[in-house]
Amino acid sequence: MPNNKRDIAPLPDRETLIRFYRTMRLIRRFEEVGADMYREGRVYGYFHPCTGQEAVAAGACGALRRDDYVVSTHRGHGHTIAKGADIRLVMAELFGRAGGLSGGRGGSMHMADTGSGNIGTTGIVGSGIPIAVGVGMGIKQERSDRVVVCFFGDGAANNGVFGESLNLAAIYRLPVIFVVENNCWAATLPVSASTRCERLSDRARGFGLPGETVFGNDPVAVYRAVLKAAARARKGDGPTLIEAQTYRRSGHHINDPGDYMPERELEIWQERDPLDIARDYLSGAGVGSGDVDGIDRSVEVEVGDAVAYALASPEPDVGEFVRDVAGFEGWSE
């Protein structure tokens, strides 16, 4: 279990704490409603919820600028929302509708939003890691001070591409922030069975770059770590590996009951709900329960509007799909 003691450093300002909570609440409610829609048959393909991991997305993306980039995974709804995508378009993409971020072509696992800096989510485990390195190379070629955050899971950290990518990023001092969301499970395999490392961030030393492990259910801890890594990258000092220790509070996907997950372990992590931690921060900052309830109500309205938009959006035209794959305009049925 991670060290979940709070840092004594000064907290972010009140508005930042409110933004963390609202983002996390929005992600949670989006996925709750999305899961209901999936069960009603309105969502195609798979659905991988990030319940219990919302603080990683909110804290990491909260430390970035609008023109910074993120690369995400099959469990990427939270990152997409936290980076600033229009939630109506995210919901429509989840429904596979033409009004979605990717025109209904990507669905749950393949969302992209270049306007908010989201290069894309991908369903292939570990595949986003080298993509992020390529983005970092592009940033360096442009002589920009942007950074790219690459999210991936503990399972992906055991792929060969992980080591190759970290090594290349270290050699060229690329502005890449590698964020491994250690949610304790790679599909059905517990992290204790897949690695002997007590901290996955320790692997950074082998590539000559800094590594840090933080409590991933604490948005402030994640925010501080990414903010520090981003400042380092913007100065040209290269990449950082951050391990956010959190927990996947359900099966691997919506149809996986997660019977293999120990009940007591689930109970312990439910007691560490990131939304509860965010509410504690708000209380300490003088934000009353009425104000928090108001945020919850506004999120409910926003998600409801997103569902209405998605349902009103048309199904994609099949001919467009074929033309995109064929790569020419002359195709016809």
C-alpha positions, 0 to 999 in steps of 0.5 A: 500500500502507498504512503498516503501521508499529506505533504506539508508544503503550501496548498494550491489556491482555492480556485485550483482545489475547486477545479480539481474537485469539479474535474474529478466529479465530472469524470466520475459522473460521466462514467457512471452515466456512460456505464448505464448507457452501455448497459442499455446498448447505446455504447458500442465496443468496450468500456474501461472505467477509471473509477477511483483513479480520477485524481491522477487525471485531474492533478496531472492535467491541472499542472499543464498548459492548454498547449501542452500535450497528453497521450493516453490509454484504453482507460482514457475518459478521465484524461480526455475530460481533464485536458479540456475536451468538450464533454458533449463531444466525448459522450457522443464519441462514446456513443459512436456518433458523428458528433463525437471527438473522432466522428464516431470512429474511435469510440471509448478507447480511441479518442483524440482532441488536438484542440485541447492537446490530446494526441489520442487514446489507444487500446493497444497496451503500451503503444502510447509510450513511443508515441509520446516520445515522438511528440517530445522529439517534435517539440524539441525540433520546434524549440518549444517549451511545451511538454507531453504527459504520457499516461500508461498502466503498471502492465504497460511498464513491463512491455519492452517498449517502455524501456526503449522509450525511456532510454531514447527520451533520456538520451535526447533530453526530451520533454516527456513526463511518463506517468505510470498509473499503478492501479495494482492490476494489469487486467487480472494480474496483480502488480505483485505478481508482475514485478519485484520493484517496490516502486515502479519509479525506481526504474528511472534510475537505470535510464539516468532520469529522475523518478518519483512515487506519489499517492495517486488518489491525492490530486494535489500530490499528483499536481505537484509532481507533474508541475515539478517535472514540467518545469524541469522539462521546459528548461531542457533538462529532459524527462521524468518518470512519475508513479501514481499509486492508485487502485482500479476499483472494478474489473478490467472492463465493464463486463468483468465482475472483478471476482479475483479482486480481494474484498478487503483490498477493495474496502481499503481503497474505497476508504481512500476515495479520491473524491473524499480527499478532494472534498477534504481539501475544499473543506480546509480551504473554506469551501462550504458543503452547500458550495460543493453540492452546487458543484455536484448539481452543475456537473449533473446538468452538464452530463445530462446535456452531454447525453442529450447531445449524443443521442441527438447526434446522427450515426456516422455515414458508413460511406465515410468510413470506407472512404477514409480507409480507402484513402480516395474520394472516388469510392462508391457503393 
